[in-house]
């Protein structure tokens, strides 16, 4: 069973959106490619809060992650954001599992 998160038109190309209520960050690094990551920063467990300029940012200690793969773009985090499994069906993005 999958959980509906949002629609594709709410995730900007080259950016993303943080869905705090679901604990997920959705990104669209290139048009038509949607990715999801856990919104918990692996550094100290804070929630990431923003997506801008191709990066997902955690304001607690300044860690930044790339929207294309969740990899670390700037520390102190040493590990990437954990990927989450999604599917896109009829313009709706659905969470399908734990990643």
N, C-alpha and C positions, 0 to 999 in steps of 0.2 A: 504494500500500500504506500502511496506517496502523498506528501503534504504540499499543497499549493502555497507558493511563496509570493509571487507577483507576476506581472506580465512583462514580456520582452521589451515593450516600449518604455518601460520605467527604468531600464538599465542603459545608460548612455554609451555609445561607441567610444572606445578609448578611455572609459571610466568605469564607474560602478556605483553600487549603493550598499549601505550597511543596513541590514534588517535585524535590528537589535532584539526584537521580540522573538525571532527565530534563531538567534545566535549564528547568523550567516552573513557573509559578504558575497554579493554577486558582482561579477565583472563581465565586461564585453571588450576584451583587448582589441579585437578586430571585428568588423561587422559580421554578425551571424554566429559568432563563437561566444558561448556563455560558459562561465566557470563559477564555481562556488568554493568558498573557503570558510573554515570555522572562524568566527569573529573574535576568538580569544587569543590574545598575544601570547606566544610561547615564552616570553621573557619572564613575566611575573603574573600572568593571568588577567591582566586588564582587558577590557573590551576595546577593539579598534573602533574608531569613531568617524573616520572620514576617508573619502576616496577622491584624489585630485592629482592631476599631472602624471597619470600613469602609476600612482602609488597609493597603497592603503596605509593609513597612518594610525599609530597608537600614541596618544598624547601623554600617557603616564610617564614614559621615559624616553620617547622620541624614536622608537623603532619604526621602520618603514619597510613595506613589502611590495613587490612588483605585481601588478594586476594580471600579467600574463601567466604566472605560475606560482604566485605566493612566496617566491624566494625572497630572502633578506636583501634589501637594498641599502639598509643602514641600521646599525645596532642601537642599543645593546643586545637585541635578540640575536641568538646564534642559530636558531632553527626556523624554517619556513612556517607559514600558516598551514594548518592541516586542510587538505582538500576534502570537499563534501561532494557526494554523488547527486547529480541533478539530471532531469530530462526536460526537454522543451516539447510541449504538445499543444498544438493549435494556439501558439502565442503565449502560452502559460508556462512559467518555470516552476517545476515541482521538485522538491527534495525527495530522493528515493532511498536514502539510507545513511549510514555513518561515514561513508567515504570510501 
